[in-house]
Amino acid sequence: MASESALSVCNILVKWSGNEYVVKDISVDASVQELKEKLFQQTGVKPERQKLLGLKCKGKPAADSNRISETNASKAGTKIMMMGTKEVDIETIKPPENLPEVVDDFDIGEEEEVAVENREEYLAKIERRVKEYKIEHINEPRVGKHLLVLDIDYTLFDHRSVAETGAELMRPYLHEFLCDAYADYDIVIWSATNMKWIKAKMRELGVETNPNYKITFYMCSLAMITVHTQQYGVVEVKPLGVVWGKYPHWSPKNTIMFDDIRRNFIMNPQSGLKIRPFKKAHFNRDTDREMVHLSQYLKDIATLDDFTILNHRKWERYKPRKRQREDKP
């Protein structure tokens, strides 16, 4: 049996700006405010600027006055995400000149895409995910709607930059984009993280509660599979076959997937569109219009019965027949 002293303290793991911090041996009788003071010592983010996602007291966000013992942080294995900006960063945030585009993705050639997507062992993994992965509906799929599958990190949200609220890191025109897309598409969010973080991020961005559109369901890293590529070794990917196996009314003919990393749709390259990553939110929020342009693309192709005729790599040059006729003199 653990001693009374061992039960009176705990370690709390907090993720912030892509790094993990451990507040060690904090008393369970300490307040959330005291936890924030200790995080300030490690991160330099003042307590009043900290927002702790995932820290709950009786199912609701914990208040500064709550004791650690009253929250889920006292349970072993609990992870918390912190949002907040250091004072020095707030003072120095200004757009740098000639900001270079940072790309940490690798591009996969068409030959390797074909070689991977037809491998029997990977198709068998997809079959297992179809049988074993549980999907919880937020809203029921609608008859006759296409399917739009969206990544989160660097697609909808800059998850590495520091900020006090999700709104500061949200991709510009996100809600307008989702509202427009919802007219023709059921929307699924698929992130390579766990379900807890997906729900926390969607609540923080206001996606889960927006009255103008509805999310059908979320998918997490457990629905992904690993594949081996000749050039890059073993990688994790998001096979749309998991969705199609569970919902036969969706298929390559009516599904499109946005992700900032091309390898995520290596099992279904025809259905994937590589979106420009949204990074350095404080510098780029005034100039990023990716969602505006993609909204028009989704609207243009929504009238098609078969998406497999499209080349999403050339989406910016796509013109529907009606618009082609209008452009002619």
C-alpha positions in Angstrom: 0.0 0.0 0.0 1.3 3.5 -0.8 2.2 5.7 2.1 0.2 8.7 3.0 3.1 11.0 1.9 3.2 9.3 -1.5 -0.5 10.0 -2.0 -0.1 13.7 -1.0 1.9 14.7 -4.0 1.8 14.0 -7.7 3.6 14.7 -11.0 1.7 16.6 -13.7 2.7 16.5 -17.4 1.9 19.6 -19.4 2.4 20.1 -23.2 3.1 23.6 -24.4 4.5 24.9 -27.7 5.5 21.4 -28.9 7.4 20.6 -25.7 6.5 18.6 -22.5 7.1 19.9 -19.0 6.7 18.0 -15.8 5.7 19.7 -12.6 7.1 17.3 -10.0 6.0 16.5 -6.5 3.3 19.1 -6.3 1.0 18.7 -3.3 -2.5 17.5 -4.2 -3.7 20.2 -1.7 -2.1 22.9 -3.8 -4.4 25.1 -5.9 -4.5 25.4 -9.7 -3.1 28.9 -9.2 -0.1 27.3 -7.5 0.3 24.9 -10.4 0.3 27.9 -12.8 3.0 29.5 -10.7 5.2 26.5 -11.0 4.6 26.4 -14.8 5.6 30.0 -14.9 9.0 29.1 -13.4 9.5 26.4 -16.2 8.0 28.2 -19.2 8.2 31.9 -18.5 4.4 32.3 -19.2 2.7 34.3 -16.5 -0.1 32.6 -14.7 -2.7 35.1 -15.9 -1.8 34.3 -19.5 -2.0 30.5 -19.1 -5.0 28.5 -20.3 -4.9 24.8 -19.3 -6.8 22.6 -21.7 -7.9 19.2 -20.4 -7.7 20.2 -16.7 -11.1 19.3 -15.4 -13.0 19.5 -12.1 -16.2 17.5 -12.1 -16.3 17.5 -15.9 -15.9 21.3 -16.2 -12.7 23.5 -16.7 -11.0 23.8 -13.4 -10.9 27.2 -11.7 -7.7 28.7 -10.2 -9.1 28.2 -6.7 -9.7 24.4 -7.2 -7.3 22.1 -5.4 -5.3 19.6 -7.5 -7.1 16.8 -5.6 -10.4 18.0 -7.0 -9.1 17.8 -10.6 -8.2 15.0 -13.0 -4.5 16.2 -12.7 -4.2 14.1 -9.5 -4.7 10.9 -11.5 -1.6 9.2 -12.9 -1.2 9.5 -16.6 -3.2 12.7 -17.1 -1.8 15.1 -19.7 -2.7 18.7 -19.9 -2.2 21.2 -22.8 -1.2 24.8 -22.0 -1.8 27.8 -24.1 -0.1 31.1 -23.3 2.6 33.5 -24.5 5.7 34.8 -22.8 5.9 38.5 -22.3 9.1 38.8 -24.3 7.4 37.1 -27.3 4.4 39.4 -27.1 6.7 42.4 -27.2 8.6 41.1 -30.2 5.9 39.7 -32.3 6.0 41.5 -35.7 6.2 40.2 -39.2 9.8 39.6 -40.3 10.8 40.7 -43.8 11.1 38.0 -46.4 9.9 35.2 -44.1 11.0 31.9 -45.7 8.5 29.1 -46.1 9.4 26.2 -43.8 8.5 22.8 -45.1 9.2 19.7 -42.9 7.2 17.3 -45.0 8.6 15.0 -47.6 7.0 14.5 -51.0 6.2 11.0 -52.1 6.5 10.2 -55.8 3.6 8.7 -57.8 5.4 5.4 -58.3 5.7 4.8 -54.6 2.1 5.8 -54.0 0.9 3.1 -56.4 3.3 0.6 -54.9 2.1 1.2 -51.4 -1.7 1.6 -51.8 -2.1 -1.8 -53.5 0.0 -3.9 -51.1 -2.1 -6.8 -49.6 -0.6 -6.5 -46.1 -1.6 -2.9 -45.8 -5.1 -3.6 -47.2 -5.3 -6.3 -44.5 -4.4 -3.7 -41.8 -7.2 -1.5 -43.1 -9.7 -4.4 -42.8 -8.7 -4.8 -39.2 -9.2 -1.1 -38.5 -12.7 -1.3 -40.1 -13.6 -4.1 -37.7 -11.9 -2.9 -34.6 -11.9 1.0 -34.6 -14.9 2.4 -33.0 -16.4 5.6 -34.4 -18.7 7.8 -32.2 -21.1 9.9 -34.1 -21.4 13.6 -33.2 -24.0 14.0 -35.9 -25.5 11.4 -38.2 -24.2 11.2 -41.8 -26.6 12.9 -44.3 -28.0 11.2 -47.4 -26.5 12.3 -50.7 -23.6 14.4 -49.2 -20.0 14.1 -50.3 -17.3 13.5 -47.6 -14.6 16.0 -46.6 -11.9 14.7 -44.2 -9.8 17.3 -42.5 -6.5 17.2 -40.6 -6.1 19.6 -37.6 -2.4 20.5 -37.0 -1.1 23.0 -39.5 -4.2 22.5 -41.6 -6.8 24.2 -39.3 -4.6 25.3 -36.5 -1.0 26.3 -35.8 -0.3 23.9 -33.0 3.4 25.0 -32.4 3.2 28.8 -32.0 2.4 30.1 -28.6 -0.8 32.1 -27.8 -3.3 32.8 -25.1 -6.4 31.6 -27.0 -7.1 29.1 -29.8 -8.5 32.0 -31.9 -5.0 33.4 -32.3 -3.8 30.2 -33.8 -6.8 29.3 -35.9 -6.5 29.5 -39.6 -8.1 32.5 -41.1 -11.7 32.0 -42.5 -11.9 28.6 -40.9 -15.5 28.9 -39.7 -16.6 30.5 -43.0 -14.9 27.6 -44.9 -16.6 24.9 -42.7 -20.0 26.6 -43.1 -19.7 26.7 -46.9 -18.4 23.1 -47.1 -21.2 21.8 -44.9 -23.8 22.6 -47.6 -22.4 19.8 -49.8 -20.2 17.7 -47.6 -20.4 15.8 -44.3 -17.3 16.8 -42.4 -14.9 14.4 -40.5 -11.9 15.5 -38.5 -9.0 13.1 -38.5 -5.9 14.0 -36.5 -2.7 12.0 -35.8 -3.2 12.6 -32.1 -5.4 11.1 -29.4 -9.1 11.7 -29.1 -8.7 13.8 -26.0 -6.6 16.5 -27.8 -8.9 16.4 -30.8 -11.9 17.3 -28.7 -10.0 19.9 -26.7 -8.7 21.7 -29.8 -12.1 21.6 -31.5 -13.8 23.1 -28.4 -11.1 25.7 -28.1 -11.5 26.7 -31.8 -15.3 26.8 -31.4 -15.8 24.2 -34.1 -17.7 21.7 -31.9 -20.4 24.2 -31.0 -20.7 26.4 -34.1 -24.4 26.6 -35.0 -23.8 27.1 -38.8 -22.3 23.6 -39.5 -22.0 20.2 -37.8 -19.1 17.8 -37.6 -20.1 14.2 -38.3 -17.4 12.5 -36.2 -13.7 12.6 -35.1 -11.0 10.0 -35.9 -7.7 9.7 -34.0 -4.3 8.1 -34.3 -5.7 4.7 -33.5 -7.4 4.5 -36.9 -4.0 5.0 -38.7 -1.8 2.3 -40.0 2.0 2.0 -40.5 3.4 1.3 -44.0 7.0 0.9 -45.2 8.3 3.2 -47.9 11.6 2.5 -49.7 12.9 6.0 -49.3 11.6 7.0 -45.8 11.1 3.7 -44.0 8.1 3.1 -41.7 5.6 5.9 -41.6 2.1 6.3 -40.1 -0.7 7.2 -42.6 -4.5 7.8 -42.7 -6.1 5.3 -44.9 -9.6 6.4 -46.1 -10.4 2.8 -46.6 -11.2 2.7 -42.9 -14.0 5.2 -43.5 -15.2 3.6 -46.7 -15.3 0.2 -45.1 -17.6 1.4 -42.4 -19.7 3.7 -44.6 -20.2 2.2 -48.1 -22.1 5.2 -49.4 -18.7 7.0 -49.3 -16.0 6.0 -51.7 -13.1 7.5 -53.8 -15.9 8.9 -56.0 -17.2 11.3 -53.4 -14.5 11.8 -50.8 -11.7 14.4 -50.6 -9.1 14.7 -47.8 -7.1 17.8 -46.8 -3.8 17.4 -45.0 -0.6 19.4 -44.9 1.5 16.2 -45.1 1.2 14.2 -48.3 2.3 10.9 -46.8 -0.9 10.8 -44.7 -2.9 9.9 -47.8 -0.4 7.6 -49.5 -3.0 4.8 -49.3 -5.5 6.9 -51.2 -3.4 9.5 -53.2 -6.3 10.1 -55.7 -8.4 11.5 -52.8 -5.8 13.6 -51.1 -5.2 17.3 -51.4 -2.1 18.7 -49.8 -3.0 22.0 -48.2 -0.3 24.6 -47.6 0.7 24.3 -43.9 -0.4 27.2 -41.6 2.6 28.1 -39.5 3.8 31.2 -37.6 0.2 32.3 -37.1 1.1 35.7 -35.7 3.0 36.5 -38.9 0.7 35.0 -41.5 -2.9 35.4 -40.2 -3.4 38.6 -42.3 -2.2 37.0 -45.6 -3.3 33.4 -45.5 -6.4 32.9 -47.7 -6.0 29.2 -48.4 -9.5 28.4 -46.9 -11.2 31.0 -49.1 -9.7 29.5 -52.3 -10.3 25.9 -51.2 -13.9 26.7 -50.3 -14.5 27.7 -54.0 -12.8 24.5 -55.2 -15.1 22.4 -53.0 -18.1 24.2 -54.3 -17.0 23.8 -57.9 -16.4 20.0 -57.7 -19.5 19.3 -55.6 -21.6 19.0 -58.7 -19.5 16.0 -59.9 -20.6 12.4 -59.5 -17.0 11.1 -59.6 -14.0 12.8 -58.0 -11.6 10.2 -59.4 -11.4 12.2 -62.6 -9.8 15.1 -60.7 -6.1 15.8 -60.1 -6.1 17.6 -56.7 -2.4 18.5 -57.2 -3.7 21.0 -59.8 -6.7 22.2 -57.8 -5.8 25.9 -58.1 -6.1 25.6 -61.9 -9.4 23.8 -61.9 -12.4 25.4 -63.7 -15.8 23.7 -63.9 -17.4 23.5 -67.3 -19.8 26.3 -66.6 -17.0 28.7 -65.6 -15.0 27.6 -68.7 -17.9 28.6 -70.9 -18.2 31.9 -69.1 -14.5 32.7 -69.6 -14.8 32.3 -73.4 -15.2 35.5 -75.3 
